[in-house]
Amino acid sequence: MSDARTGVSFLMLAAGAGERLALGPKGLLELHGRPLLCWLADKARQVADEVLVAVPANCVEATSALLPECRVIAGGANRQHSLGLLAAQARGDWLLVHEAARPFASIALFAQVIATARRQGCAGAFLSPVVPVARLRDGRVVEAYAASEVGIFLTPQAYSSADMARMLRHQATVPGWFAQSPVQLALAAGIEMHAVPGEAQNLKITTAEDWRLAPQLAHLLA
């Protein structure tokens, strides 16, 4: 096992029901004859020395059979809850967080994010929007930002186990607060985040249109 993998736990978020796509849990959708979870687990084992996967409770047994080299657990009611459950079982000093709905991220990107985190602290992949963006309020533009000043949140993201514990403790002090991304938890807890250039092909499969595009990216699965 390479030194780069030592102490890294890969936390795969796959507990969503895939309601918008309406085809069931997205990690179990198949491309080239294999579930997306299997393709992603192959990559995960190349960058981490343990892989943990959170899936819907009714999918634990079937997913465990698909991924015998991973630890599969029942996820929570939302992304934050699933993240907390995964983090609680992780043994690594570094936690590499990734969504199963993003199976096309490259091994090189995973490696770059974890390497950046080891050097500088928490890190994540962010994609440039290429064009300027605006902050809106009640349908009005209230502020504009150059493309170089902003980034679109992606996964993978890497956190030390200590920082993850701090993030989750902080979140517990704000009942009812929901973060779409662990990055928001980190920033709310006062933890510095470092940006790694993301990949345009790191598509998140969310809608029917995304799933129609997926076969065109299937060469990126391996």
KOLTI-42262 format. One record per residue: x, y, z of N, C-alpha, C, O in turn; residue in three letters. Coordinates in steps of 0.02 Angstrom, whole numbers, plus 50000, padded with zeros to 5 digits. Example, Ala and Ser with C-alpha at 12.3 -4.5 7.8 and 13.67 -1.06 7.14 Angstrom:
# residues 2
506604971650390506154977550390506604983550390507124983450423ALA
506424988850354506844994750357506455000250394506705005750402SER
//
This chain:
# residues 222
500424994150000500005000050000500445006250000500915006650039MET
500305010949958500705016949953500605021350014500075021150046SER
501115025250031501075029750088500505034650081500205036650131ASP
500345036650020499825041650008499145039250033498725043450050ALA
499035032850036498385030250058498335029450134497785029150161ARG
498905029150166498915027750237498545033050278498665038950270THR
498105030750321497745035250364497165038950332496885043550362GLY
496985036950271496435040350235495815035750235495855029950214VAL
495255038450258494615035050254494195038450200494105044550202SER
493955034650153493535037250099492805036550121492575030950132PHE
492455042150128491765042150150491315043450090491305049050063LEU
490935038450069490525038950010489795040050030489485035950063MET
489525045750009488835047550024488385044849969488395047249912LEU
487975039849986487555036549936486875034649965486565029849943ALA
486655038450015486045036550051485415039950025484865038650050ALA
485485044249974484895047549947484455042749908484675037649883GLY
483815044549904483335040249868483305041749794482975038149757ALA
483655046949771483655048649700482965050949676482745049149622GLY
482625054849718481935056749703481865060749639481395059749600GLU
482325065449627482265069549567482365065449503482035066749453ARG
482805060649506482925056449447482385051049441482235048649387LEU
482105049049499481545044249501481735037449472481315034049442ALA
482375035349482482595028749460482875024649518483205019649508LEU
482735026849579483005023449638483675026449657483905031249626GLY
484005023549708484655026049730485145026549673485245021649636PRO
485455032349665485875033449606486505029149605486745027249551LYS
486755027449664487355023349665487255016449637487735013049618GLY
486635014149634486485007449608486315007449534486215002149505LEU
486275013349504486175013649431486785010649396487355011349421LEU
486675007549339487225004049305487445007649242487035010149203GLU
488095007949232488405009949170488925004749152489295002449196LEU
488945002749090489404997549067489334991249109489824987749122HIS
488714989749129488574983449163488744983049236488714977749266GLY
488934988749267489104988749338488774994649373488704999949343ARG
488564993849436488294999549474488825004949482489425003549486PRO
488605011149484489065016649493489485015949556490075017749557LEU
489185013249609489555012249672490165007849662490685008949692LEU
490105002849620490664998349609491235001849573491815001049591CYS
491075005749522491595009549486491945014249535492555014749535TRP
491555017749576491845022649621492255019349676492775021949696LEU
492025013649700492405010149752493085007949725493575007949762ALA
493125006049661493775004249632494265010149636494845009149652ASP
494015016149623494445022149628494615023549700495185025149717LYS
494115022949744494215024649814494765020449845495165022949885ALA
494795014049828495305009649858496005011449836496495009249866ARG
496055015349782496725017449759496985023649795497575025349789GLN
496545027049832496765033149866496645032949942496835037649977VAL
496345027549967496205027150039496315019950062496265015250023ALA
496465019250127496565012450152495945009450184495955003850208ASP
495395013250185494745010450202494205014450166494275020450155GLU
493675010950147493115014150111492475012650149492305006850161VAL
492115017950168491475017350202490935020350158491035025550127LEU
490365016950154489825018950109489175019350148488985014550182VAL
488835025050144488175025750174487645025150120487645028850071ALA
487185020450130486655019150081485985019050117485965018950179VAL
485425019150080484775018350114484755011850154485055006850135PRO
484395012050210484385006250255484184999850220484444994450236ALA
483715000350172483484994250139483964991750084483824986750051ASN
484524995250076485014993250025485664990750055486124988950019CYS
485714990550122486354988750154486574981750135487144980750116VAL
486124976950139486314970050126486534969050053487054965950041GLU
486154971750007486324970949936486974974549919487384971949881ALA
487074980449947487674984349933488284981049964488824981049934THR
488214978250023488764974650055489004968850011489594967450008SER
488524965549979488714960049934489084962549873489534959249847ALA
488884968549848489214971549790489914973949807490364973749765LEU
490004976349870490634979549890490934976049950490954978850005LEU
491154969849942491404965949999492014968950033492154967450091PRO
492394973149998492994976050027492854982850060493314986050085GLU
492224984950061492034991250092491594989950153491304984550160CYS
491544994950197491074994550253490454998550232490495004450217ARG
489894995250233489264998250211488814999250272488714994650311VAL
488555005350280488125006850337487475010050312487445012550255ILE
486975010050354486345013550338486455020950348486695023150401ALA
486275024850298486345032050303485795035150345485345031750368GLY
485845041750353485365045350393484815048550351484745047150291GLY
484445052950384483865056150351484075061550302483685063350258ALA
484695064050308484945069150262485695068350256486005064150289ASN
485995072550213486715072050199487135073050262487615069350274ARG
486955078050302487345079350363487335073450410487845071550439GLN
486745070450418486685064750463487105058950437487455055750476HIS
487065057550373487465052050344488215053350353488595048850369SER
488415059650343489125061350352489345059950424489885057250435LEU
488925061950472489095060750541489155053350557489605051250594GLY
488705049250530488725042050541489355038950511489675034750543LEU
489545041150451490155038650420490775040750460491215036650473LEU
490795047150478491385049650515491475046050581492035044950603ALA
490915044250613490955040950678491275034050673491555031650722ALA
491235030950614491515024250606492195024150571492525018950567GLN
492405029950546493045030250509493635029850557493635032650612ALA
494145026250536494755025450576495305030150556495785031150593ARG
495255033150496495805037150470495885043950502495415046650531GLY
496485046550498496625053450521496355058550471496235064250488ASP
496265056250408496015060650355495395057450325495375051450311TRP
494885061550314494245059250287494135062350219494085068450212LEU
494095058150168493995060350099493255059250083493035053550076LEU
492885064650076492155064350069491975065049995492225069549961VAL
491545060549972491345060949901490635058249894490415053849930HIS
490275061149845489595059049830489585053549777489935054049726GLU
489205048349790489155042949741488855045349675488955042249623ALA
488485050849677488185053549616488695057049572488525059549518ALA
489325057149593489875059949552490385054449537490935054649563ARG
490215049549495490665043949483491235045349435491685041249427PRO
491225051249402491715052449350492325056349374492785057649334PHE
492355058149438492955061549464493555057049455493515050949462ALA
494125060049439494715056049424495105054249488495055057649539SER
495485048849484495925046949539496425052549553496595053749610ILE
496645055949500497115061449509496815067049550497155070049591ALA
496175068449540495845073649580495795071549653495925075549697LEU
495595065349665495575062949734496265063849767496315066249824PHE
496785061749732497455062149759497665069349772497985070849823ALA
497485073849727497675080849735497325084049795497625087849833GLN
496685082349804496315085249860496595082849927496695086849972VAL
496735076349933496995073849996497705076450008497895077850065ILE
498115077049955498785079749963498775087049986499165089050029ALA
498315090949958498255097949977498035098450050498285102650087THR
497565094250070497345094250140497915092450187497985095550240ALA
498305087550170498875085650213499365091450222499645092350276ARG
499455095350168499945100950172499655107050206500005110350245ARG
499005108650192498745115150210498135115050256497915120250280GLN
497855109150268497235108850306496675106550261496815103750208GLY
496055107750280495485105350241495505108050169495725113650157CYS
495295103750122495325105750051494735102550014494465097450035ALA
494555105749959494015103049918494075105249846494425110049831GLY
493745101549802493735103249732493205108649719492635108049741ALA
493405113749683492945119149664493025120349589493585120449563PHE
492465121449555492475122549483492365129849469491905132949496LEU
492775132749426492675139649406492035140249364491925136149320SER
491615145349376491015146149336491165149149267490715149749225PRO
491795151049255492035153849191491785160949180492175165249159VAL
491165162249193490875168949183490725172149250490695168649301VAL
490625178749252490445182049316489785179249343489365176749306PRO
489715179849409489085177749441488825183449483489185188149500VAL
488185183049500487855188349539487545185349602487345179549603ALA
487505189449654487115187649713486435191149707486395197049693ARG
485905187149717485235189649705484855190149772484975186349819LEU
484395194949773483935195449830483265197849804483205203249775ARG
482745193649814482065195349791482055197149717481695201849697ASP
482435193449677482425194649605482855200349582482865201949522GLY
483215203549628483645209149609484375207149616484555203349661ARG
484805209749572485515208649577485795213649628485735219749619VAL
486105211049681486355215549733487125215849735487415220349765VAL
487445210949702488175211049700488415206649644488105201549628GLU
488985208449613489275204549559489975202349578490335205949613ALA
490175196449555490835193749569491155191349504490825188349462TYR
491795192849496492165190149439492235182649446492245180049502ALA
492285179249391492355171949393492945169749435492925164549468ALA
493485173649435494085171949473493985172449548494405169949587SER
493435175549570493315176549641492865171249672492775171049733GLU
492575166949631492085162149656492225155149629492595154249580VAL
491935150249661491995143349638491365139449656491035141049705GLY
491205134449616490625130249627490835124349669491305120749653ILE
490485123349725490635117849770490565111049734490055109749702PHE
491075106849740491055100049715491295095349770491485097649824LEU
491275088949758491685084249795492145081049744491985080749685THR
492725078449767492925076749835493125082649878493325087949853PRO
493075081549944493315086149994493685082050047493505076350060GLN
494195085050077494595081350127494645085450192494765091450191ALA
494545081950248494545085050314494945080650361494945074550356TYR
495295083850408495585079850461495015077150505494485080250508SER
495125071550538494605068750581494445073650637493865074050659SER
494955077350662494835082150715494395087850691493945090050727ALA
494535090350630494115095850604493405093450590492935097150602ASP
493335087350566492655084750554492265084350619491675086150621MET
492585082050672492245081750737492035088750759491495089750786ALA
492485093550748492325100550766491735103150725491295106550752ARG
491715101550661491165103750618490505100950642490005104450646MET
490495094450658489875091250678489655093550747489055094150759LEU
490125095050791489935097750857489615104650849489115106150881ARG
489905108750804489625115450793488925114950764488475118550785HIS
488835110450715488185109650684487655107650735487075109750730GLN
487855103650783487375101350834487135106950879486615106350912ALA
487505112550880487295118150922486785122650887486525127350917THR
486645121250823486165125350785485605120750760485605118850702VAL
485135118950803484605114250784484225116650722484045122450716PRO
484125111950677483735113450617484125116450560483865117350505GLY
484765118050572485165121050517485415115450472485695110450494TRP
485295116450406485495111350357485995114450308485865119750281PHE
486555111050297487055113150249487035108650189487015102550196ALA
487025111550130487045107450069487715104250058487765098950026GLN
488245107150085488925104550076489295104650143489185109150183SER
489735099650155490155099850215490585106150218490785108250273PRO
490725109250161491115115450162490765120750204491085124450240VAL
490095121050199489725125850239489805124350314489855129050354GLN
489805118050332489915116150402490605118450425490685121150480LEU
491115117450381491795119350399491845126850410492115129150460ALA
491575130750363491625138050369491235140550429491465145050464LEU
490655137550443490255139650501490625138250566490525141750616ALA
491055133050566491445131350625492105135150629492505133950674ALA
492215139650581492835143650581493445139950556494005141650573GLY
493335134850515493885130850488494065133350418493625134250376ILE
494695134450405494925136850340494895131350288495065125550302GLU
494665133150228494595128350174495035130550116495065136450099MET
495385125850085495815127350028495515124349964495275118749964HIS
495535128249911495215126249848495715122849802496275125149791ALA
495495117249774495855113549723495455114149658494845113249659VAL
495785115649601495405116149539495015109749523495305104349522PRO
494375110449511493955104749497493975102649424494335105649384GLY
493585097649407493555094949339492865095949311492365094349343GLU
492825098549250492175099649219491795093149209491175093149210ALA
492155087649198491825081249186491565077949250491255072649248GLN
491705081049308491485078349372490735079949382490545083549428ASN
490345077249337489625078549335489275075249394489425069549411LEU
488805078849425488365075849475487725073549441487375077649411LYS
487575067249445486975064549414486385066149459486295063149513ILE
485975070749437485405073149477484755072549439484245070449467THR
484765074349375484155074649335484175069449279484685066349266THR
483605068749246483565064149188484045066249133484335061949099ALA
484145072749125484615075149074485325073149092485715071249047GLU
485505073549156486175071349177486275063949161486805061949138ASP
485765059849174485815052749162485875051149087486205046349068TRP
485545055249046485615054248973486325055948951486575052948903ARG
486655060648985487345062548967487855057548993488405057048966LEU
487675053749045488155049449079488515044449032489115043649040ALA
488175041148985488535036548942489105039748902489585036348884PRO
489055046148889489585049548853490215050448896490755051648870GLN
490135049748962490705050449008490925043649036491355043449080LEU
490635038349011490765031749040491495029749037491735025749077ALA
491865032448989492575030848985492965033449045493545031549055HIS
492665037849085492995040649144492865036549207493125038249260LEU
492465031349201492295027349260492895023449287492975022849348LEU
493305020849244493855016549266494465020749284494975018049304ALA
//
